[in-house]
């Protein structure tokens, strides 16, 4: 396979996954807005949304104060924001069009139809953002399902899978890092019952953003605690969006596309996978979650760079 073709496939999958992750993140924040909270708490929630994508500086330079309406517009329809839903789905469609011969007709029609429907939806006022976010998640699931059921399990499929997994691991780590260090409720609201209520909604929102709320209840059945949420989203290999599950599948996929230049890349991925496979939550919390996730993000992005150097276009 030509490296340029592999590059388009890889980024087509990354942009599709990024659009879904953005929709999940915004959906949780919109639902959180319905809870009783102070204005400062609401503002910090939207600021965290920008911080998750490292867009705070760009947003403030262009839009100033952080408000729900402005952040929604910036993260949904702004063509100059490379992480907006509009930009991601546009880039995914352009990548798919560039490799039209490497994907099935069904896959191309799904990606193209998603883009055409989005254009129609964004020409109307955004009265119900929750409906848009559910639609984005559905179209992302549909794209992956059509790809899995219609494409040959060849290199094209494997590079699509690699793009999805790299983007998913990066997003889960960022989500945990931002939410774990999010500002807590104001000092005037420090009653124990109030704190427990806020803690429940905070961490249940994190779980719902990765479709993990029902899975958490199945595994733990007890009250939601930060340590158990972290354990689920980092170390459990049977949780689809956990870091362990992503790195395990990355190893499997890299093995299938390995070439003489990719030995170091496979070794780097294997070392990361081993740490997650045999890690323990007590050790992670003892050494500091922020430090652990910062190191993971550096390593997963280094892995993405290695994949680009070994397989993709410069």
Buried (B, 14 or more C-beta within 10 A) or exposed (E): BEEEBBBBBBBBBBBBBBBBBBBBBBBBBBBBEEBEBEEEBBBBBBBBBBBBBEBBEBBEEEBEEBEBEBBBBBBBBBEEBBBBBBBBBBBBBBBBBBBEEBBBEBBBEBBBBBBEEBEEBBEEEBEEBEEBBBBBBEBBEBBBEBBEEBBEEEBBBBBBBBBBBBBBBBBBBBBBBBBBEBEBBEEEBEEEEBEEBBBEBBBBBBBBBBEBBEBBEEBBEEEBEBEBBBBBBBBBBEBBBBBBBBBBBBBBBBEEBBEEEBEEBBEBBBEBBEBBBEBEBEEBBEEEBEEBBEBBBEBBBEBBEBBBEBBBEE
